[in-house]
Amino acid sequence: MPIEFNGKIYQTDSEGFLSNPDEWSVELAEKMAADDGCQLSPEHWEAINILRDYYAQFAIAPPIRILIRHMGKRLGKEKANSPYLYELFPFGPAKQACRYAGLPKPTGCI
């Protein structure tokens, strides 16, 4: 289902992942989150930026275990766990966070 935002239509797959990740923007991420009833906090952005950095380096979304490891390295142990990520992204940290980050659907994500 496409997303209409700021006079432009963004194509997505059936689950809301951008068809063209190059069209991603901070504003579009905020719109996607708002449509889900979520307001992105600085903590959300920490995770989103880690996802985007990983994707820029490896051209793949990290599995949840790898995301947690990278969060621990950059943000400390208190943020390096699944419960913390599920607090931020209750619809599933890999899936929901990757969608907001403009990344393709993670492999192994159902």
N, C-alpha and C positions, 0 to 999 in steps of 0.2 A: 504494500500500500504506500503510495508516494506521500511525501511530506511537502506541504506548501508552506513556505516561509520567506518573508521579505520579498514577495513578488516572484519567487523562483520555485520550481517544482524539483524536488530531489527524489530520484528513483530509489526504492528500497526493495529488498526481497520480502517474502511473505511474513518474516519475523521482525521487520523493521531495520535490518542492517543495510547501510548505504551500499548501493550498487557500485558507486564510484567513491572510494575512500578519499580521493583527492579533493572532493567537494566539502569535506569536513571543515567545520569552524567551531570556535568556542561558543558562538551564539547559537549555532545549530544544535550543539550538544545540550545547551541550556534549554532550548525549545523541546528537544526530545525528552529530557528529564521532566520538564514541566507538564508535558502531555501525559507522563506516567504518574503525575502527582508528587514529583520529587524536586526539591530545590538543591542544586549542587553547592556543597560547602567546600571550604578549603581542603578538607579531608578527602572528599570525593575527587577533587582535582589532583591530589597527590597520587592516588591510584590511577586515574586516567592518564596522567603524564607519564607514569612508569610504564603503563601499557603502550602508550604511543612511542616512547623511547625504545622499548624492546622491539616493537614492530618495525621501527625505522632501522634497527640494527640487523634483525633476523628475518624480516618479511613474513612473519607468522605471529599470531597472537600466542602469548605464553600459556601453557597449562597452568592451572590454579596453583600447583605446588611451586612452580617456577616464579609465578607472580608473588607468592608469599615470601619466597627467598629474596627476591629483589626488593620487596617492601622492607624486609628486615634489614637489609644492607643499607638502604637509603633513609629509612625512617625510624629504625629501632625495633627491638623485640616486641614491644607492646602493641605494635601495629602489624606484626607479622604472624597473623593467624586467621583461620577461616571465620571464626565468630565475628571478628572485627570487620572483615570484608562483607559478611552477610548483614551486618548492621547497616553498612553503607549501601549495599546493593541487595536488597531482600529478594529480588527475583532471580538471584544467582550472580555471584560476583563475576564469573567469567563472561557469561552471556550479557548481562545488563551493562557492565562496565565497558565491555568491548563495543557494544552498540553505541554508547555515549562517546566513546573514544574514536568512533568512525572506522573501526577495524572490521574485517570480515568475521563472520561467525567462527568461533574457535573450533578446531577439529575436535571431535569427540564430544561435542556439546549437543545434547538432545533437546 
